[in-house]
Amino acid sequence: MKKRILLVILGLVILVAALAAVKTMQIKAMVDQGKKFVPPPETVTIAVATAESWETALTAVGSLTAVQGVTVAAELPGKIVEIAFGSGASVKKGDLLIRQDTSVEEAQLPGAVSQANLTRTVLARDARMLEEQIISQAEYDTAVAGNEQAMAQAAIIRATIEKKTVRAPFGGRLGIRQVNLGQTLREGDPIVTLQSLDPIYVNFTLPQQQLAQLRPGLPVRVTCDALPGLTIDGRITAVNPLVDADTRNIQLQATVANRAEKLRPGMFVNAAVGLPIRDKVLAIPATAVLYAPYGDSVFVVADDNVVKGGKALRQQFVRLGEKRGDFVAVTSGLKQGETVVSTGVFKLRNGQAVVVDNRLAPTFRINPRPVNN
């Protein structure tokens, strides 16, 4: 009985040992297979690090002002009898805006003209009589003074009529009408605003340290958040000779074309002054950079040492400089002509095999203009 139990136990031990040996061999085979397994290469897009010359620019926030802008007001008191403009209309220099009641002046004018004509006739007769010594010099001087006074009185009435006929002092765009027909205006009462919009001024400031680089004629590129995608070029037309003692900034004024009148006085804009000095940089697409707290890096595409003719990745840490459009400047860590992965770098790892396929590679631009779909 004991012998039979020992045989059963021995058989179980042998069975367990055999199963353990089989499992060990299976696990070893799986480990060996895992070591020999080569993951399929990842498909990537690439870009070449190229040396470029970037324009150096000084940026600032500015505001727009009209080259000429006034609030047209009444010079003399009077009742409005005609309004010849509409709110927001475009006018030329000399266009009629409003006409005030001039009935009193127009009634006085013929009498003043007649008096001037009479004194002129008397003056001509007195001049002949003076030559014949019929009248004295004093009488002739009185006739001269009377003629001048009569002519002045007529000129005053004409000037009053002219001032009550309000015209546009220059061409531009009118604002909202502030008067009504039949309204009696007092001297200085506003009628409407008038702004000359093309061209238009851009006023902005820059630190005094950059004064030596600034001069009239430098190009200025103007953009506005209210008009996305619109870039307008102009030039510096004035540099204020006085530096602000509080901020140590110098004020500049640029003039830009505004034919479409999209820019309006009072708007804030971004101004970039282009300098004649250009920076030489090593540029790569900004999407090629793997940003991380411990340092920024790129994946350089190099020859694979394992697979003949294949490509593999080498992670390279870099220092970055200025960003411009879709590109970023690399100040160190990369050489000109090296090829880097341009998109999808977050899913890659060092030493990974890759296949290059640029058919779906995006187009990178210095001055991108996104399309609103």
C-alpha positions, 0 to 999 in steps of 0.5 A, spaced: 500 500 500 505 504 501 509 502 495 503 504 491 502 511 494 510 512 493 509 511 485 503 515 485 507 521 488 513 520 484 508 520 478 505 527 479 512 530 481 515 527 474 508 530 471 509 537 474 517 537 472 515 536 465 510 541 465 514 546 468 520 544 463 515 545 457 513 552 460 520 554 461 521 552 454 515 556 451 517 562 455 524 562 453 522 562 446 517 568 446 523 572 449 528 570 444 522 572 439 521 578 442 528 580 442 529 578 435 522 582 433 523 588 429 517 593 429 515 596 422 518 602 420 514 609 421 512 613 416 514 620 417 515 627 413 521 630 413 524 637 412 531 640 411 534 645 416 536 651 411 540 657 412 535 663 411 536 671 412 530 674 416 528 681 416 529 684 422 523 688 425 521 692 431 514 691 433 510 696 437 502 697 438 500 703 435 493 707 434 490 710 427 489 718 426 486 721 420 491 726 416 486 731 417 480 730 422 475 736 424 468 737 427 465 742 422 461 747 427 457 753 426 461 760 425 455 764 426 448 763 429 443 762 425 437 757 423 438 751 418 434 752 412 438 746 408 442 740 409 445 737 403 449 731 406 447 724 409 451 721 415 457 717 413 457 720 406 464 721 402 465 729 400 470 733 396 473 739 398 468 745 397 461 741 397 455 744 401 454 741 408 448 746 410 445 753 409 443 757 414 438 763 414 441 769 410 435 772 408 436 778 412 443 779 410 441 778 402 436 784 404 441 788 406 446 787 401 443 790 395 443 797 399 450 796 401 452 795 394 448 801 391 452 805 397 459 802 395 457 804 387 455 811 389 461 813 393 465 810 388 462 815 383 463 821 388 470 819 388 471 819 381 468 826 380 472 829 386 478 826 383 477 831 377 475 836 381 481 836 385 485 836 379 482 843 377 482 845 384 475 846 385 475 842 392 480 841 397 484 835 399 481 834 405 474 834 401 477 829 397 480 824 403 473 824 406 470 821 399 476 816 399 474 814 406 467 814 405 468 809 399 472 805 403 467 804 408 461 803 403 465 797 400 467 794 407 460 794 409 458 790 403 464 785 404 462 784 411 455 782 408 458 778 403 462 774 408 456 773 413 452 770 407 459 766 406 460 763 413 452 761 413 453 757 407 458 751 411 462 747 406 467 741 407 474 744 408 477 738 405 475 731 402 474 725 406 468 721 410 463 724 414 460 722 420 453 722 423 449 728 422 448 732 429 443 737 427 436 737 424 433 742 419 430 748 422 434 748 428 437 754 430 445 754 431 449 758 436 456 759 434 461 753 435 455 748 435 458 742 432 454 739 425 458 733 423 465 730 424 469 730 417 475 725 417 480 724 411 481 716 411 486 715 405 492 716 407 492 715 414 497 716 420 499 710 424 502 713 431 506 708 435 512 709 440 519 705 441 524 705 446 529 710 446 535 705 445 532 703 438 533 711 436 539 710 432 536 705 428 530 709 426 529 714 420 524 717 416 523 712 410 523 705 413 518 700 411 512 699 416 508 693 416 501 694 419 496 689 421 490 689 425 486 684 429 479 687 427 481 685 420 485 678 420 489 677 414 490 684 412 497 687 411 498 694 409 505 697 408 507 704 409 513 708 411 515 712 417 514 719 415 516 723 422 520 721 428 519 726 434 525 729 436 523 729 443 523 723 448 518 722 453 521 723 459 516 719 463 517 713 459 523 714 455 520 712 449 520 716 442 514 717 438 514 715 431 508 716 425 508 712 419 503 713 413 499 708 410 495 707 404 487 706 406 484 706 399 479 701 401 478 705 408 478 699 412 482 702 417 479 708 421 481 713 426 482 711 433 483 703 431 489 700 435 494 696 430 500 692 430 506 696 427 512 692 425 518 697 422 523 693 417 530 694 419 535 694 413 539 689 417 537 682 416 539 676 421 542 669 418 538 663 421 537 656 421 530 655 420 526 648 421 518 648 421 515 649 428 512 642 428 518 639 428 520 641 435 518 636 441 517 641 446 518 638 453 520 641 460 527 638 460 529 641 453 526 641 446 529 636 441 528 634 434 528 627 430 534 627 425 533 622 420 540 618 419 542 612 415 540 605 419 546 601 422 542 595 422 538 595 416 542 597 409 539 602 406 534 604 411 533 610 415 532 611 423 531 617 428 536 620 432 533 625 437 537 631 438 536 636 443 536 644 440 536 651 442 531 655 439 530 662 437 525 667 434 519 664 431 516 667 424 510 664 421 510 656 420 518 656 422 522 657 428 530 659 428 535 654 431 541 657 435 544 651 436 544 643 436 543 642 429 547 643 422 545 646 416 542 641 411 540 636 416 534 632 415 529 632 421 522 629 421 517 635 420 510 633 423 508 628 428 514 628 433 510 626 439 509 619 437 516 617 435 522 615 439 530 615 439 533 609 434 526 608 431 526 606 423 522 610 419 520 611 412 520 617 408 513 619 405 512 627 403 506 626 399 502 629 405 507 634 408 504 640 409 506 647 406 510 651 411 510 659 409 514 665 413 507 669 412 502 664 413 495 666 411 490 661 414 483 660 410 477 660 414 473 654 412 
